Amino acid sequence: MALTQTAETRYTKPVLVAVNKPFDDEDGLQALRSHPLFRTLSGKDVQHLVQQSRRIRLGHHQLLYRQDMLAHHFFFVISGRLRLYRLDACGIDRTLDSIAPGDCFAEVMIYADPPRYACYAEALKSSEVLMIPVKAYQDLLESNPSYAQAALRHYAKRAVSRFHDLEIMTVQSARDRLIRYLIDLLPNGAEEGGEVELPLPKCLVASRLAMQPETFSRILADLKANGLVRVNRSRLFISDPQRLIDISQS
């Protein structure tokens, strides 16, 4: 949702200090090792990195970091969900992305100069993240060229994804933006239908797609009335993705 709030209002939200507790959860470690940034690391290097990292617990709507804050860490989501957003010059809250367990974010700080966070990171519910020192990861990249190559492949994939997001946002019709967003949520894209869950509250999905919540609700109601989607709170069932695509191209 596009909320008009001053930067001062947002700045009053607390940033949680790191919990001094090592990350030793085996399932969490396995998820970490599966991420492209860590997949090529040796077991010894993963353990060394984890030992220098700390787990952070965040409450509902608690900020992890602020826009333009100096950045010395990037993050891996252990549990919960976070939202990335920016405040524009008018103080309007613009949702950029949602981050789920198994995702890394702010990893661009590994190469950023100067290292400042480009947005806010807020917990949408109780969440845990692993706070990874940028310097510790940089040292690993410098010691092993194959690690750096894996990181660059990850960045290349993210860049392609961001260009796709930009393509969606340049579509003029709000209806078409929503349709393309829903198709992207399907595990197999337009190949087959299925049930999807909105990763954000509907008001924030509207903000993510640069539309008013009322516009989002109206378009979704129209799609439902035409039998294109079934809606159950945050879950949507799309039986025929191609019909949605055909509508967006008409």
N, C-alpha and C positions, 0 to 999 in steps of 0.2 A: 504494500500500500504506500502511496506517496504521502508521507506525513510531513506537514510543515512544522519543523522544530528548529530551534536555534541550536547552534553548535554548543552553546553553554549548557543547554539542557542535556545533551548527549555526554558532555564531558563530566557531568556529575556522576555518571555511572561508574561503579568501582571496577578496577582491573584486578583480578585475583592474582595474588602472589603465588609462585610455584610451591606446590606441596613437596616437601623434601622426602619423597618416597620413590625408590627405584622402580623402573618398569620391568617387572619380572613375570607378568602374566604370559603363560605359554601360548594361549590362543592369540593374544595380542601380538606376541613376537612373531608368530607364524604369519599373521596378516601383514605385519611390517615387512617381513622378508619377501612377501609376494608382491610388494609395490615396486614398480619399475626403477625407482631411485635407489632401492636397496637390494634388488634381486641378484645383482652381480657381485655384491660384497661378500667376502669370505665370512665364515662364521665368527672368526676372531675379530674382524673389523666391525661386524654388526654389534657384537658384545661390547667392544670398546666404545662405539658410538652411543649405545644405549646407556652405558655406565655414566656418560657425561650428560645425558639427558634427564629430564624430570617430568613426572606426570602432573598434570594440572586438572583440578576439578572446577567446573563452572556451574553456577546455578542458572535457573531460567532467566533469560534476558541479561545475563552478566556479560560484560565486555571482556574479551581476551586482549585485544589491543585496539588502539585508536588510529585513525587516519593521520598520516604524516609523522607518526611516532617513530623514533629511531628503532631499527630492526636488527636484532642480534640473534634471532631464532626463527626457524620455521617449524611447522607443526604437522603431526600425524593424528588423525581422529581415531580414538579407541572406542568411544561409544557416544551416543547422542546425535545431535545435529546442530550445525552452526550456519549462520547467515553472514555473507559478506555484503556490505553496502557502503555507499558514499553519501556524504552530504554535499549538495551542490552549493553554488554561491548564494542561493536564496534560502538555504537551510532545508531544502527538500530531501527527504530520505529516498535514495534510489537503490533498490535491491539489485545486486550483481550476480549472486550465485548462492547455492546452498551446498554444504559440505557434509558428507555422510561418513560413517565408519569405514575405515580402510583408505580414505582419501588423505592426500597431503595438500597443504595450502601454504601460501606465502613462500614457497620454495624458490620463487624468482629472486628472493633475497640472497641466495647463494652467489649470484653474479651481480647483484644490483650495486650501483655506485652513483650517488650515495644510497645507503641501505635504509630506506624509509617505507613504512607500510603505506600502500596506496589506498587503503580503505579501512573500514571498521570490521571487526570480527565479533559477532554476538552469538551466544548460545541460545538456540530456540527452545531448548529444554535442558535438563540436567545432562551434562556432557563431561567426558574426560578426553584430554588430548595429551600427546607426548610433545614436550617442548625440546626441540633439537638445536643445539648451538650451530649457527652457520659456520663459524670458524672450524669446528671439529669436522664438519662434513667437507669443507674446503680442503682441509689437510689430507683427507682420504682421496679426494679427486686429484690432488697434486702428486700423491704417492703412487697412483695407479691409473694410467691412461685409459684402461678399459672402463673404469668407473666413470670417468669424465665423458666417454662416448655414450654410455648408458644414460647419463644425465641429459646430454644433448638430444638423444633420441626422444626422451620424455618431453623435453621442451618443444621439440618439433611437433610431436603429437598434440600437445596442448595448443600450440599456435594454430594448427589446422582446426581444432575444435573452436578456438576463439573466432577464427574467420567465419566458421559456420554460424556461430552466435551472432556475429555482426551482420551476416547475410539475413538472418531472421529479423533482426531489429530494423533493417532498412526496408522491409516489406511494408508498404503503406497501409494496407488494410489491417485493422486490429483483429478481425476474424481470422485472416490468413496467418498472422503471427501466432495466435492461439492454436490453430490447427497444426502448424509446423512444430510448435512446442510439444503438443500432445503426441504427435507421431514419433518425436525423438525419445519420448519416455517409454515407448514400447520396446521390449527386449530385442525384437527382430525388425524394428522399424516398420515399414509399410508392408513387409512380407506376410505378416499374419496378425490378426487381432489378439486382444487379450485385455487383462485388467492391469491398470497402472494406478499408482498412488502419487498424488501431488507431493513433491518434496518440500513444499512450503505451504503455509496457509494461503487460502485463495486471494486474500488481499495483497499478500506479498508476491504471489505469482503475477498478479496484475501489475504491480510495481516493476517486477522483473521484465515484463513485456511492454512497459511504457504505456500503460493504459489505466484509466480510472477503475476502481473496484466495481462501480456500477456498470461500466462497459463490459468488463469481464463476465459479470453475472448474467447480463443480457445475452451475450453471445453464447455462453454455455447453455442457457435456457433454450435458445433457438436450436442449438445442435441437439439438445435432448428432445425437444418437441418434434424434430424431424427424424427421430429414431437413429441418429448417428452416434450418440453416446448414451450410456446409462450412468447415472450419478448416484453415489451413496456416500455422502459427506466428502471426504478427501479422496475417495476411490472412484475411478471411472472405468467403465468397460467399453471398449471400442471393438465392435464385431467386424467391421469392414473398413480398415484404414484407407483402402483405395477410394472409397466413396468420399471420405473426408478430403483426400488429395484432389479428387476431381472437382469438388466444390471450391476449393481454394484456387484452382486454376481456371475456374469459369469466369 
